[in-house]
Amino acid sequence: MEFQKDNSFVTGRMKSMTYALQGAIKLITTEHSIMVQFSIGILMTIAGFYFGISKTEWLFQTLAIGLVVSIEGLNTAVEKIADFIHPNYHERIGFIKDIAAGAVFFAAMTAIAIGLIIYIPILF
């Protein structure tokens, strides 16, 4: 089946949203790193409701969860492309994958800092 661009604004956007949702479902159901990050996001959301965090705290927490899951998704895409291009180990491919993983690390550290700022005062 050959790809055909949909030039209609509404149906084209609907198709794009469908592809994006399918991609999100694939990420959540097939990639272990996303499963872990998504699960932590759910736990933090439950914690937010339990502790009754403020609207501002919700904004930061939601942003942090979205940031980590999004960057983890991009990291997964980089890894899949790199593995497709060069299935065997290659030093340059490894370097690229390490950089992508580093981006996830920065996002995760930011999310941890936000979580600590929100929940340490509540817990102590």
C-alpha positions as CSV (number, residue, x, y, z in Angstrom):
1,M,0.0,0.0,0.0
2,E,1.4,3.3,-1.0
3,F,1.3,6.4,1.2
4,Q,-1.1,9.1,-0.1
5,K,-1.1,12.5,1.5
6,D,-4.4,13.8,2.6
7,N,-4.7,17.4,1.6
8,S,-7.9,18.0,3.5
9,F,-7.3,20.0,6.7
10,V,-9.7,18.1,9.0
11,T,-9.2,14.6,7.8
12,G,-5.5,15.1,7.5
13,R,-5.3,16.3,11.1
14,M,-7.5,13.3,12.2
15,K,-5.2,10.9,10.5
16,S,-2.1,12.6,12.1
17,M,-3.7,12.3,15.5
18,T,-4.6,8.6,14.8
19,Y,-0.9,7.9,13.9
20,A,0.3,9.7,17.0
21,L,-2.1,7.8,19.3
22,Q,-1.0,4.5,17.7
23,G,2.6,5.5,18.3
24,A,1.9,6.3,21.9
25,I,0.2,2.9,22.4
26,K,3.1,1.1,20.7
27,L,5.5,2.9,23.0
28,I,3.6,2.1,26.2
29,T,2.9,-1.5,25.3
30,T,6.2,-2.6,23.8
31,E,9.1,-0.6,25.3
32,H,10.1,-1.5,28.9
33,S,11.7,1.9,29.6
34,I,8.5,3.7,28.6
35,M,6.5,1.2,30.7
36,V,8.6,2.1,33.7
37,Q,8.5,5.9,33.2
38,F,4.7,5.7,32.4
39,S,4.1,3.7,35.6
40,I,6.0,6.2,37.7
41,G,4.0,9.0,36.1
42,I,0.8,7.2,37.1
43,L,2.1,6.7,40.6
44,M,3.0,10.4,40.9
45,T,-0.4,11.4,39.6
46,I,-2.1,9.2,42.3
47,A,0.3,10.9,44.8
48,G,-0.8,14.3,43.6
49,F,-4.5,13.5,44.2
50,Y,-3.7,11.8,47.5
51,F,-1.7,14.8,48.9
52,G,-3.9,17.4,47.3
53,I,-1.1,19.3,45.6
54,S,-1.8,22.9,44.3
55,K,-2.6,23.9,40.7
56,T,0.9,25.2,40.3
57,E,2.4,21.9,41.6
58,W,0.1,20.0,39.2
59,L,1.4,22.1,36.3
60,F,5.1,21.3,37.2
61,Q,4.4,17.7,37.9
62,T,2.4,17.2,34.6
63,L,5.2,19.0,32.7
64,A,7.8,16.8,34.3
65,I,6.0,13.6,33.5
66,G,5.3,14.7,29.9
67,L,9.0,15.7,29.5
68,V,10.4,12.4,30.7
69,V,8.0,10.2,28.7
70,S,8.5,12.4,25.6
71,I,12.3,12.4,25.7
72,E,12.2,8.6,26.5
73,G,10.1,8.2,23.3
74,L,12.5,10.2,21.3
75,N,15.4,8.1,22.7
76,T,13.6,5.0,21.7
77,A,13.1,6.3,18.2
78,V,16.8,7.2,17.9
79,E,17.8,3.7,19.1
80,K,15.5,2.0,16.7
81,I,16.7,4.1,13.8
82,A,20.4,3.5,14.8
83,D,19.8,-0.3,15.1
84,F,18.0,-0.3,11.7
85,I,20.9,1.5,10.0
86,H,23.7,-0.4,11.7
87,P,22.5,-3.6,13.4
88,N,25.9,-4.6,14.6
89,Y,27.8,-2.7,17.3
90,H,29.5,0.4,16.0
91,E,31.4,3.0,18.1
92,R,29.7,6.0,16.4
93,I,26.2,4.4,16.7
94,G,27.0,3.7,20.4
95,F,28.0,7.4,20.9
96,I,24.7,8.6,19.3
97,K,22.7,6.2,21.5
98,D,24.6,7.4,24.6
99,I,23.8,11.0,23.8
100,A,20.1,10.2,23.4
101,A,20.1,8.3,26.7
102,G,21.9,11.3,28.3
103,A,18.9,13.5,27.2
104,V,16.6,11.1,29.1
105,F,18.9,11.3,32.1
106,F,18.6,15.2,32.2
107,A,14.8,15.0,31.9
108,A,14.6,12.4,34.6
109,M,16.9,14.4,37.0
110,T,14.7,17.4,36.3
111,A,11.6,15.4,37.1
112,I,13.1,14.1,40.3
113,A,14.1,17.6,41.4
114,I,10.5,18.8,40.7
115,G,9.1,15.8,42.7
116,L,11.4,16.5,45.6
117,I,10.5,20.2,45.7
118,I,6.7,19.3,45.7
119,Y,6.7,16.3,48.0
120,I,9.4,16.9,50.6
121,P,7.6,19.8,52.3
122,I,4.4,17.7,52.2
123,L,6.0,14.6,53.8
124,F,8.2,16.4,56.3
